[in-house]
Amino acid sequence: MADVLPYRPKTGDIPTEPGVYRFLGQGGRVLYVGKAKSLRARLSNYFGPLTSLHERTRRMVTTAVGVEWTIVASELEALQLEYIWIKEFDPPFNVVFRDDKSYPYLAVTMSEKYPRATITRSAHKKGDRYFGPYVKVGAVRETLDFMLKAFPVRSCNQATFDRAERSGRPCLLGDIGKCAAPCVGRVTAEQHRDIAKDFCQFLSGRDEGYIRKLRAQMKQASDDQNYESAARYRDQLNALETVLKRTAVVMSADTNADFVGLARDELSAAVHLFRVRQGRIRGVKGWVVDTEIETTDSELLTYALQSMYDGTNESVPPVIYVPEPVDESIPQLLSGIRHGRVEVKVPQRGEKAALLKTVSENADEKLRHYKSKRTSDYAVRSAALTELQDALGLATAPLRIEAYDNSHLGGTDVVGSMVVFEDGLPKKNQYRKFSIQGTRDDTESMYQLITRRISRLVSAELEAESGQVADNERRSFAYRPGLLLVDGGAPQVAAAKQALTDLGVNDIAVAGLAKRLEELWLPGEEYPVILPRNSEALFLVQRLRDEAHRFAITYQRSTRTKKFETQLSDIPGLGKQRVQALLRQFGSVSRIAAASEEQLQEIAGIGPALARQILETLIRQAKQ
């Protein structure tokens, strides 16, 4: 791979002004759009040594055949132009936001002569008002039903409205008081629009004031002995209070803000939104994001706020709370959309920080659900295995994959793990743990781990050929894997391949997944295999690698704890409960040894004499 890109412009030719740049592929396709405060400083990062680039960035610049840029007057203009071009060209290497589901909204069609309230999932229409999004459509229907009792705006479709207008007879909703029936002239178009405006104002957060006004009207009607009007006000009041009770109160009544949470892994992220109006959660929404070029949390949140508040989707509140600082131009951009000042803040403590933590936990759950959904789909799992077969050049799809990882504590207490996936799903009853002895580094540990596992396989196959019946433990090792996946790069792969060769096994494929760049290494290959960022194959091998790592870490920690417990239980007067209490308090034997006698005596059951004996014993053990 050449270290200098043929289309690289001269550094002096790149302007230092703010602007937007585009990397172009074959045929002029836009591959990536980015913005910069200084085009020269930003583009120079792409044209440094290729080995210093993140793998995904390296793949983008080597795929491109040219780069163009446009100078703008300010960072704000750069931010706006970048977003416009991303929407226009849909570059494959940019962050791609999409709703993880189609959310229901409560809409009021203020663009029509006779506005109507309706439930919709479609794109927003200019001039109409939208409230939500709601998690469940049933919640929207219940809200609309109660709201129509207080604000009898029409909710029928145009055909029903026209039929009632021709016949001079209102529909059932008009007869039961859930529609003001403008179709038959019970109210004028202006009066009906006023009802629709009140409907919107209530849902926009002006609820407490409206309820006070309605309560005063009910009292006045009662004092005037106009009991029919008082009853009508009472029914409207009950309906609106029911709507408010269904909305969670999380802040003080003057809080109008959005809370945006973020959760991510190497290739995907989830963004979650809580809309708080008048201290109540009035809507929730989530997006799933696929990333290609390496991006920070701050950059992802910047893209998220641009996508959320593009002038058509969400109404912009005066304050937006986020977990990380965003681009400095974002508040100015959103202020222009809102036609008023917008602040983007990172809460540090208090109720706002607590609510933002809850939103981020929802984002984390959304990401887990997204990944779990991909895992449970049989067609997706089949596609992953087929993609992996093609990428690695295997004769058949690897229906059984075994993943291996090592774990240690400063080079000591080395353990290994083997996890098994069959047909893309974990086979947990065949997971195995290994205690590794006498190795100096990860490659020697991997060699020993693969040797021990494959020697079991060879023995089991020889026993089967001779007609011997193996026990359950040996039988589980008799299944021949289609692929061995090791955690690491070329050195770990070479060690695993050498172990297979030394055992005379040459028909099992080996690959390594390097975590930093998410690349697959094959034995003897100079360059790794790069799987597409959204490929199901990459998602599968990541899960395998992470599961092997989790299993190894869990075993290593349990081994360490048992070692500590054994070391402490040799001290006279220390029983199991006191040992566990010491480890819970201090975490390790070294920290116990570094503690004072007074600190040890804070543990229940440990007095001055025992505390002194513990320290003396540990110091003596350390010198041995």
C-alpha positions as CSV (number, residue, x, y, z in Angstrom):
1,M,0.0,0.0,0.0
2,A,1.5,3.3,-1.0
3,D,2.0,5.7,1.9
4,V,1.3,8.8,-0.2
5,L,-2.1,9.3,-1.8
6,P,-1.8,10.2,-5.5
7,Y,-4.5,12.9,-5.3
8,R,-3.0,14.6,-2.2
9,P,-3.1,18.4,-2.8
10,K,-0.1,20.5,-1.9
11,T,-0.3,21.8,1.7
12,G,0.1,25.4,0.5
13,D,-2.8,25.0,-1.9
14,I,-5.2,24.2,0.9
15,P,-6.8,27.4,2.4
16,T,-6.7,28.1,6.1
17,E,-10.3,29.5,6.2
18,P,-13.3,27.6,7.5
19,G,-15.1,25.4,5.0
20,V,-16.5,22.1,4.0
21,Y,-14.6,19.4,2.2
22,R,-15.7,16.3,0.1
23,F,-13.8,13.1,-0.6
24,L,-14.8,11.8,-4.0
25,G,-14.8,8.2,-5.3
26,Q,-14.9,6.7,-8.7
27,G,-17.5,8.4,-11.0
28,G,-17.5,11.5,-8.8
29,R,-19.6,9.9,-6.0
30,V,-19.3,11.8,-2.7
31,L,-17.8,9.4,-0.1
32,Y,-17.5,11.7,2.9
33,V,-18.4,15.2,3.8
34,G,-16.7,17.1,6.7
35,K,-16.3,20.6,8.0
36,A,-13.4,22.4,9.5
37,K,-12.4,25.7,11.2
38,S,-9.3,25.6,9.1
39,L,-9.4,23.4,6.0
40,R,-5.6,23.1,5.8
41,A,-5.2,21.9,9.4
42,R,-8.1,19.4,9.1
43,L,-7.2,17.9,5.7
44,S,-3.5,17.6,6.7
45,N,-4.7,15.0,9.2
46,Y,-6.0,12.8,6.4
47,F,-2.8,13.1,4.4
48,G,-0.4,12.0,7.0
49,P,1.3,8.6,7.1
50,L,-1.5,6.0,6.3
51,T,-0.2,3.8,9.1
52,S,-1.1,6.5,11.6
53,L,-4.8,6.7,10.5
54,H,-7.6,4.8,12.1
55,E,-8.4,1.8,9.9
56,R,-11.8,3.1,8.9
57,T,-10.4,6.5,8.0
58,R,-7.6,4.8,6.1
59,R,-10.2,2.8,4.1
60,M,-12.0,6.0,3.2
61,V,-9.0,7.9,2.0
62,T,-7.6,5.0,0.0
63,T,-11.1,4.4,-1.6
64,A,-11.3,8.1,-2.6
65,V,-9.7,9.4,-5.8
66,G,-10.0,13.1,-5.1
67,V,-10.9,15.8,-2.6
68,E,-12.7,19.1,-3.0
69,W,-13.4,21.9,-0.6
70,T,-15.6,25.0,-0.4
71,I,-14.7,28.1,1.7
72,V,-17.4,29.7,3.8
73,A,-17.6,32.8,5.9
74,S,-18.0,31.3,9.3
75,E,-18.1,28.0,11.3
76,L,-21.9,28.3,11.5
77,E,-22.1,28.4,7.7
78,A,-19.7,25.4,7.5
79,L,-22.0,23.5,9.9
80,Q,-25.1,24.2,7.9
81,L,-23.5,23.4,4.5
82,E,-22.0,20.2,5.8
83,Y,-25.5,19.0,7.0
84,I,-27.1,20.1,3.6
85,W,-24.5,18.1,1.7
86,I,-24.9,15.0,3.9
87,K,-28.6,15.0,3.3
88,E,-28.1,15.6,-0.5
89,F,-25.3,13.1,-1.3
90,D,-25.9,10.5,1.4
91,P,-22.1,9.7,1.7
92,P,-21.4,6.1,2.8
93,F,-18.7,7.1,5.2
94,N,-20.6,9.7,7.2
95,V,-22.7,9.1,10.3
96,V,-26.1,7.9,9.2
97,F,-29.0,8.7,11.6
98,R,-32.3,6.8,11.4
99,D,-35.2,6.3,13.7
100,D,-35.1,2.8,15.2
101,K,-38.9,2.7,14.8
102,S,-41.7,4.8,13.5
103,Y,-43.2,6.7,16.4
104,P,-46.8,7.9,16.6
105,Y,-47.4,11.6,16.9
106,L,-50.6,13.5,17.9
107,A,-51.0,16.0,15.0
108,V,-53.3,19.1,14.6
109,T,-53.6,20.1,11.0
110,M,-53.4,23.9,11.5
111,S,-52.7,24.2,7.7
112,E,-56.3,23.3,6.9
113,K,-59.3,25.6,7.0
114,Y,-60.9,23.4,9.7
115,P,-58.0,21.9,11.7
116,R,-58.4,18.3,12.8
117,A,-56.7,16.3,15.5
118,T,-55.2,13.0,14.2
119,I,-52.7,10.3,14.9
120,T,-49.8,10.0,12.4
121,R,-46.5,8.4,11.8
122,S,-45.8,10.1,8.5
123,A,-43.5,12.9,7.6
124,H,-44.4,16.3,9.1
125,K,-46.3,18.8,7.0
126,K,-45.4,22.5,7.2
127,G,-47.8,24.5,9.2
128,D,-49.2,21.6,11.2
129,R,-48.5,21.1,14.9
130,Y,-47.1,17.8,16.2
131,F,-46.9,16.5,19.8
132,G,-45.0,13.5,21.0
133,P,-43.5,11.2,20.0
134,Y,-45.3,8.6,22.0
135,V,-43.9,5.2,22.8
136,K,-47.3,3.4,22.1
137,V,-50.1,4.3,19.8
138,G,-52.6,3.3,22.5
139,A,-51.3,6.1,24.7
140,V,-51.9,8.6,21.9
141,R,-55.5,7.4,21.4
142,E,-56.3,7.7,25.1
143,T,-54.8,11.2,25.2
144,L,-56.8,12.3,22.2
145,D,-60.0,10.8,23.6
146,F,-59.7,12.8,26.8
147,M,-58.5,16.0,25.0
148,L,-61.6,16.0,22.8
149,K,-63.8,16.2,25.8
150,A,-62.2,19.5,26.7
151,F,-61.3,20.8,23.3
152,P,-63.9,19.5,20.8
153,V,-61.8,19.9,17.7
154,R,-62.8,17.8,14.6
155,S,-61.0,14.5,14.3
156,C,-62.8,13.0,11.3
157,N,-61.3,12.5,7.9
158,Q,-62.2,14.8,4.9
159,A,-64.7,12.3,3.4
160,T,-66.7,12.2,6.7
161,F,-66.6,15.9,7.0
162,D,-67.8,16.5,3.4
163,R,-70.6,14.0,3.9
164,A,-71.9,15.7,7.1
165,E,-71.6,19.1,5.4
166,R,-73.8,17.9,2.5
167,S,-76.4,16.2,4.6
168,G,-76.6,18.8,7.4
169,R,-76.2,16.1,10.0
170,P,-73.1,15.8,12.3
171,C,-71.4,12.5,13.0
172,L,-71.6,10.7,16.3
173,L,-68.7,12.7,17.8
174,G,-70.7,15.9,17.2
175,D,-73.8,14.5,18.9
176,I,-71.9,13.4,22.0
177,G,-69.9,16.6,22.4
178,K,-66.5,15.5,21.3
179,C,-66.6,17.7,18.2
180,A,-67.8,21.3,17.8
181,A,-69.4,20.3,14.5
182,P,-68.2,23.1,12.2
183,C,-69.4,20.9,9.3
184,V,-73.0,21.9,10.1
185,G,-72.3,25.4,11.3
186,R,-72.5,25.0,15.1
187,V,-69.3,27.0,15.2
188,T,-67.7,29.2,12.6
189,A,-64.3,28.4,11.1
190,E,-62.7,31.1,13.3
191,Q,-64.3,29.7,16.4
192,H,-63.2,26.2,15.5
193,R,-59.6,27.4,14.9
194,D,-59.6,29.0,18.3
195,I,-60.5,25.6,19.8
196,A,-57.7,24.0,17.9
197,K,-55.3,26.7,19.1
198,D,-56.3,26.1,22.8
199,F,-55.8,22.3,22.1
200,C,-52.2,23.0,20.9
201,Q,-51.4,25.5,23.7
202,F,-52.4,23.0,26.4
203,L,-50.2,20.2,24.9
204,S,-47.4,22.8,24.5
205,G,-47.2,23.1,28.2
206,R,-49.6,25.9,29.1
207,D,-51.7,23.4,31.1
208,E,-51.7,24.7,34.7
209,G,-52.8,28.2,33.6
210,Y,-55.6,26.8,31.5
211,I,-56.8,24.5,34.3
212,R,-56.9,27.5,36.7
213,K,-58.9,29.4,34.2
214,L,-61.3,26.5,33.7
215,R,-61.7,26.0,37.4
216,A,-62.5,29.7,37.8
217,Q,-65.1,29.5,35.0
218,M,-66.7,26.5,36.7
219,K,-67.0,28.3,40.0
220,Q,-68.4,31.5,38.3
221,A,-71.0,29.4,36.4
222,S,-72.0,27.7,39.7
223,D,-72.3,31.0,41.5
224,D,-74.5,32.3,38.6
225,Q,-76.6,29.1,39.1
226,N,-75.8,28.2,35.4
227,Y,-75.4,24.5,36.4
228,E,-75.4,23.2,32.9
229,S,-72.3,25.2,32.0
230,A,-70.7,24.4,35.4
231,A,-71.1,20.7,34.7
232,R,-69.6,21.1,31.2
233,Y,-66.6,22.9,32.7
234,R,-66.4,20.2,35.4
235,D,-66.2,17.4,32.7
236,Q,-63.6,19.3,30.8
237,L,-61.6,19.8,33.9
238,N,-61.7,16.1,34.8
239,A,-60.6,15.2,31.3
240,L,-57.6,17.5,31.4
241,E,-56.5,16.5,34.8
242,T,-56.7,12.9,33.7
243,V,-54.3,13.8,30.8
244,L,-51.9,15.4,33.2
245,K,-51.9,12.5,35.6
246,R,-50.8,10.3,32.8
247,T,-47.7,12.4,32.2
248,A,-44.8,11.9,34.6
249,V,-43.7,15.0,36.6
250,V,-39.9,15.0,36.8
251,M,-38.9,18.7,37.2
252,S,-40.2,22.0,38.5
253,A,-43.2,23.4,36.5
254,D,-41.0,26.0,34.8
255,T,-38.7,23.5,33.2
256,N,-38.8,23.3,29.4
257,A,-35.9,21.4,28.0
258,D,-34.8,18.4,26.0
259,F,-32.5,15.7,27.4
260,V,-30.3,13.8,24.9
261,G,-28.5,10.6,26.0
262,L,-25.9,8.6,24.1
263,A,-24.7,5.0,24.2
264,R,-22.2,3.5,21.8
265,D,-19.9,0.7,20.9
266,E,-17.2,0.4,18.1
267,L,-19.6,0.6,15.1
268,S,-23.0,1.6,16.4
269,A,-24.6,4.2,18.7
270,A,-28.0,4.9,20.1
271,V,-29.3,8.4,20.8
272,H,-32.3,8.8,23.1
273,L,-34.4,11.9,23.7
274,F,-36.7,13.0,26.6
275,R,-38.9,16.1,25.9
276,V,-39.7,17.8,29.1
277,R,-42.4,20.6,29.0
278,Q,-43.6,22.3,32.1
279,G,-41.7,19.8,34.2
280,R,-43.4,16.8,32.6
281,I,-42.1,14.2,30.2
282,R,-44.1,14.9,27.0
283,G,-42.4,12.6,24.6
284,V,-39.6,10.2,24.1
285,K,-37.7,9.1,20.9
286,G,-34.7,7.1,19.9
287,W,-32.3,6.9,17.0
288,V,-29.8,4.2,16.0
289,V,-26.6,5.4,14.4
290,D,-24.0,3.6,12.3
291,T,-20.6,5.1,12.2
292,E,-17.8,4.6,9.7
293,I,-15.1,7.2,10.2
294,E,-13.8,7.3,13.8
295,T,-15.9,9.9,15.7
296,T,-15.9,11.2,19.2
297,D,-19.0,11.4,21.5
298,S,-19.0,15.1,21.0
299,E,-19.1,14.8,17.2
300,L,-21.9,12.2,17.4
301,L,-24.0,14.5,19.6
302,T,-23.4,17.4,17.2
303,Y,-24.7,15.3,14.3
304,A,-27.6,14.1,16.4
305,L,-28.7,17.7,17.3
306,Q,-28.5,18.7,13.6
307,S,-30.7,15.8,12.6
308,M,-33.2,16.2,15.4
309,Y,-33.8,19.9,15.0
310,D,-33.7,20.3,11.2
311,G,-36.8,22.6,11.2
312,T,-39.3,19.9,10.4
313,N,-39.1,17.2,13.1
314,E,-38.8,18.4,16.7
315,S,-39.7,21.8,18.2
316,V,-36.5,23.4,19.6
317,P,-36.7,24.1,23.4
318,P,-34.8,26.9,25.1
319,V,-32.4,24.5,26.7
320,I,-30.9,21.1,25.6
321,Y,-29.0,19.0,28.1
322,V,-26.3,16.6,26.7
323,P,-23.7,14.4,28.3
324,E,-20.7,15.9,26.3
325,P,-20.0,19.4,24.9
326,V,-21.0,19.8,21.3
327,D,-19.8,22.1,18.4
328,E,-19.7,25.7,19.5
329,S,-21.9,26.7,16.4
330,I,-24.8,24.4,17.4
331,P,-26.5,26.8,19.8
332,Q,-26.4,29.6,17.2
333,L,-27.8,27.2,14.5
334,L,-30.6,26.1,16.8
335,S,-31.4,29.6,17.9
336,G,-32.0,30.5,14.3
337,I,-34.5,27.6,13.9
338,R,-36.3,28.5,17.1
339,H,-36.2,32.3,16.5
340,G,-35.0,32.6,20.1
341,R,-32.0,31.9,22.3
342,V,-31.1,28.2,22.7
343,E,-28.5,26.9,25.2
344,V,-26.8,23.5,25.0
345,K,-25.6,22.5,28.5
346,V,-23.8,19.6,30.2
347,P,-25.4,19.2,33.7
348,Q,-22.9,18.3,36.4
349,R,-25.1,17.6,39.4
350,G,-28.6,17.7,40.7
351,E,-31.9,16.6,39.2
352,K,-31.0,17.5,35.6
353,A,-27.8,15.4,35.8
354,A,-29.9,12.5,37.3
355,L,-32.5,12.7,34.5
356,L,-29.8,12.8,31.8
357,K,-28.3,9.7,33.4
358,T,-31.7,8.0,33.0
359,V,-31.9,9.1,29.4
360,S,-28.5,7.6,28.7
361,E,-29.5,4.4,30.4
362,N,-32.5,4.3,28.0
363,A,-30.0,4.8,25.1
364,D,-27.9,1.9,26.4
365,E,-31.0,-0.3,26.5
366,K,-32.0,0.8,23.0
367,L,-28.5,-0.2,21.7
368,R,-28.7,-3.6,23.4
369,H,-32.2,-4.2,22.0
370,Y,-30.9,-3.2,18.5
371,K,-28.0,-5.7,18.7
372,S,-30.2,-8.4,20.3
373,K,-32.7,-8.0,17.5
374,R,-30.0,-8.6,14.9
375,T,-28.8,-11.6,16.8
376,S,-32.2,-13.3,17.0
377,D,-33.0,-13.1,13.3
378,Y,-32.2,-16.4,11.6
379,A,-31.9,-14.8,8.1
380,V,-29.4,-12.3,9.6
381,R,-27.3,-15.0,11.2
382,S,-27.2,-17.0,8.0
383,A,-26.1,-13.9,6.1
384,A,-23.4,-13.3,8.7
385,L,-22.0,-16.8,8.3
386,T,-22.1,-16.5,4.5
387,E,-20.4,-13.1,4.6
388,L,-17.7,-14.5,6.9
389,Q,-17.2,-17.5,4.5
390,D,-16.7,-15.2,1.6
391,A,-14.4,-12.8,3.4
392,L,-12.1,-15.5,4.7
393,G,-12.2,-17.6,1.6
394,L,-13.6,-20.7,3.4
395,A,-15.0,-23.7,1.5
396,T,-18.1,-23.8,3.6
397,A,-19.8,-21.5,6.1
398,P,-18.3,-21.9,9.6
399,L,-21.4,-23.3,11.4
400,R,-19.4,-23.9,14.5
401,I,-17.0,-21.1,15.6
402,E,-14.8,-21.2,18.7
403,A,-13.4,-18.0,20.1
404,Y,-10.4,-17.8,22.4
405,D,-9.0,-15.2,24.7
406,N,-6.4,-14.9,27.5
407,S,-6.5,-12.8,30.7
408,H,-3.9,-12.1,33.3
409,L,-3.0,-9.8,36.2
410,G,0.3,-8.2,35.5
411,G,1.6,-11.3,33.8
412,T,0.5,-13.6,36.6
413,D,-2.6,-15.8,37.2
414,V,-2.9,-16.4,33.4
415,V,-6.2,-18.0,32.3
416,G,-7.8,-18.7,29.0
417,S,-11.4,-19.0,27.7
418,M,-13.1,-20.8,24.9
419,V,-16.6,-19.8,23.8
420,V,-18.6,-21.6,21.2
421,F,-21.2,-20.3,18.7
422,E,-23.2,-22.7,16.5
423,D,-25.3,-21.3,13.7
424,G,-24.5,-17.8,15.0
425,L,-25.9,-18.4,18.6
426,P,-23.9,-19.1,21.8
427,K,-23.6,-22.7,22.9
428,K,-22.9,-21.9,26.6
429,N,-22.8,-25.5,27.9
430,Q,-19.7,-26.0,25.7
431,Y,-17.8,-23.0,27.0
432,R,-14.5,-24.0,28.7
433,K,-12.0,-22.3,31.1
434,F,-8.3,-23.0,31.1
435,S,-5.6,-22.3,33.7
436,I,-2.4,-21.5,31.8
437,Q,1.0,-22.2,33.3
438,G,4.6,-21.3,32.4
439,T,4.0,-18.8,29.6
440,R,5.8,-15.4,29.2
441,D,3.4,-13.5,26.9
442,D,0.1,-13.6,25.1
443,T,1.4,-15.6,22.1
444,E,2.8,-18.4,24.2
445,S,-0.5,-18.4,26.2
446,M,-2.5,-18.7,23.0
447,Y,-0.2,-21.5,21.7
448,Q,-0.8,-23.5,24.9
449,L,-4.5,-22.8,24.9
450,I,-5.0,-23.9,21.3
451,T,-2.7,-26.9,21.8
452,R,-4.7,-28.2,24.8
453,R,-8.1,-27.7,23.1
454,I,-7.1,-29.3,19.7
455,S,-5.2,-32.2,21.4
456,R,-8.5,-33.0,23.1
457,L,-10.2,-32.9,19.7
458,V,-7.6,-35.3,18.2
459,S,-7.9,-37.7,21.1
460,A,-11.7,-37.7,20.9
461,E,-11.6,-38.4,17.2
462,L,-9.1,-41.3,17.6
463,E,-11.3,-42.8,20.4
464,A,-14.3,-42.5,18.1
465,E,-12.5,-44.3,15.3
466,S,-11.5,-47.1,17.7
467,G,-15.1,-47.5,18.8
468,Q,-14.6,-46.2,22.4
469,V,-17.5,-44.4,24.1
470,A,-16.3,-41.1,25.4
471,D,-17.8,-39.4,28.5
472,N,-19.8,-36.2,28.2
473,E,-16.8,-33.9,28.8
474,R,-14.6,-35.5,26.1
475,R,-17.6,-35.8,23.7
476,S,-18.1,-32.0,23.9
477,F,-14.5,-31.6,22.7
478,A,-15.1,-34.0,19.8
479,Y,-17.0,-31.4,17.7
480,R,-14.7,-30.1,15.0
481,P,-15.0,-26.3,14.6
482,G,-15.2,-24.6,11.2
483,L,-13.2,-21.6,12.5
484,L,-11.0,-20.7,15.4
485,L,-11.2,-17.0,16.2
486,V,-8.5,-15.7,18.5
487,D,-8.4,-12.3,20.2
488,G,-5.5,-10.4,18.7
489,G,-3.6,-9.7,15.5
490,A,-0.9,-11.4,13.5
491,P,1.2,-12.7,16.4
492,Q,-1.7,-14.4,18.1
493,V,-2.9,-15.9,14.8
494,A,0.6,-17.2,14.0
495,A,0.8,-18.8,17.4
496,A,-2.6,-20.5,17.0
497,K,-1.7,-21.7,13.5
498,Q,1.6,-23.1,14.8
499,A,-0.3,-25.1,17.5
500,L,-2.5,-26.6,14.8
501,T,0.5,-27.5,12.6
502,D,2.4,-29.1,15.5
503,L,-0.6,-31.3,16.1
504,G,-0.9,-32.2,12.4
505,V,-4.3,-30.5,12.0
506,N,-4.3,-28.4,8.8
507,D,-8.0,-28.3,7.9
508,I,-9.3,-25.9,10.5
509,A,-9.4,-22.2,9.6
510,V,-7.8,-19.6,12.0
511,A,-8.4,-15.8,12.1
512,G,-7.7,-13.1,14.7
513,L,-9.8,-10.0,15.4
514,A,-7.7,-7.0,16.5
515,K,-9.9,-4.9,18.8
516,R,-8.3,-1.5,18.1
517,L,-9.0,-1.4,14.3
518,E,-11.7,-4.2,14.1
519,E,-9.8,-6.1,11.5
520,L,-9.4,-9.8,10.8
521,W,-5.9,-11.2,10.4
522,L,-5.3,-14.5,8.6
523,P,-2.1,-16.7,9.0
524,G,0.8,-15.5,6.8
525,E,-1.1,-12.5,5.3
526,E,0.6,-9.1,5.2
527,Y,-2.6,-7.1,5.3
528,P,-5.8,-7.8,7.3
529,V,-9.3,-8.4,6.0
530,I,-11.5,-5.4,6.5
531,L,-15.2,-6.2,6.9
532,P,-17.8,-3.5,5.9
533,R,-18.8,-1.5,8.9
534,N,-22.5,-2.6,8.7
535,S,-21.8,-6.2,7.8
536,E,-23.5,-8.9,9.8
537,A,-20.2,-10.8,9.7
538,L,-18.4,-8.1,11.6
539,F,-21.2,-7.9,14.2
540,L,-21.0,-11.7,14.7
541,V,-17.2,-11.8,15.2
542,Q,-17.4,-8.8,17.6
543,R,-19.9,-10.7,19.7
544,L,-17.7,-13.8,19.7
545,R,-14.6,-11.7,20.7
546,D,-16.5,-9.8,23.4
547,E,-18.0,-13.0,24.8
548,A,-14.6,-14.7,25.0
549,H,-13.1,-11.7,26.7
550,R,-16.0,-11.5,29.2
551,F,-15.7,-15.2,30.0
552,A,-11.9,-15.0,30.5
553,I,-12.1,-11.9,32.7
554,T,-14.8,-13.5,34.9
555,Y,-12.7,-16.6,35.4
556,Q,-9.5,-14.6,36.1
557,R,-11.3,-12.5,38.7
558,S,-12.7,-15.6,40.4
559,T,-9.3,-17.3,40.4
560,R,-7.8,-14.1,41.9
561,T,-10.4,-14.0,44.6
562,K,-9.9,-17.6,45.6
563,K,-6.1,-17.0,45.8
564,F,-6.6,-14.1,48.1
565,E,-9.0,-16.0,50.2
566,T,-6.6,-18.9,50.6
567,Q,-3.7,-16.5,51.4
568,L,-5.8,-14.8,54.2
569,S,-7.5,-17.9,55.6
570,D,-4.0,-19.2,56.6
571,I,-4.0,-16.5,59.3
572,P,-5.2,-17.8,62.7
573,G,-8.4,-16.2,63.8
574,L,-9.6,-15.3,60.2
575,G,-12.6,-17.2,59.2
576,K,-14.4,-17.2,55.8
577,Q,-16.7,-14.3,56.7
578,R,-13.9,-12.1,58.0
579,V,-11.8,-12.8,54.9
580,Q,-14.7,-11.9,52.6
581,A,-15.3,-8.7,54.7
582,L,-11.7,-7.7,54.4
583,L,-11.7,-8.2,50.6
584,R,-14.9,-6.3,50.2
585,Q,-13.5,-3.4,52.1
586,F,-10.0,-3.3,50.6
587,G,-10.2,-5.2,47.4
588,S,-6.9,-7.0,47.5
589,V,-4.2,-8.5,49.8
590,S,-1.7,-5.7,48.9
591,R,-4.2,-3.1,50.0
592,I,-4.9,-4.9,53.2
593,A,-1.1,-5.1,53.9
594,A,-0.9,-1.3,53.3
595,A,-3.7,-0.5,55.7
596,S,-3.2,0.6,59.3
597,E,-4.2,-1.4,62.4
598,E,-7.0,1.2,63.0
599,Q,-8.4,0.7,59.5
600,L,-8.5,-3.1,59.9
601,Q,-10.3,-2.8,63.2
602,E,-13.2,-1.1,61.4
603,I,-14.1,-4.6,60.2
604,A,-16.6,-6.4,62.4
605,G,-14.8,-9.1,64.6
606,I,-11.3,-7.8,64.1
607,G,-9.7,-6.4,67.3
608,P,-6.2,-4.9,68.0
609,A,-4.5,-8.2,68.4
610,L,-5.9,-9.8,65.3
611,A,-5.2,-6.6,63.2
612,R,-1.6,-6.7,64.3
613,Q,-1.3,-10.4,63.5
614,I,-2.8,-9.9,60.0
615,L,-0.3,-7.2,59.2
616,E,2.7,-9.1,60.6
617,T,1.7,-12.2,58.6
618,L,1.2,-10.4,55.3
619,I,4.5,-8.6,55.7
620,R,6.3,-11.9,56.4
621,Q,4.6,-13.5,53.4
622,A,5.8,-10.7,51.2
623,K,9.4,-11.1,52.2
624,Q,9.4,-14.9,51.5
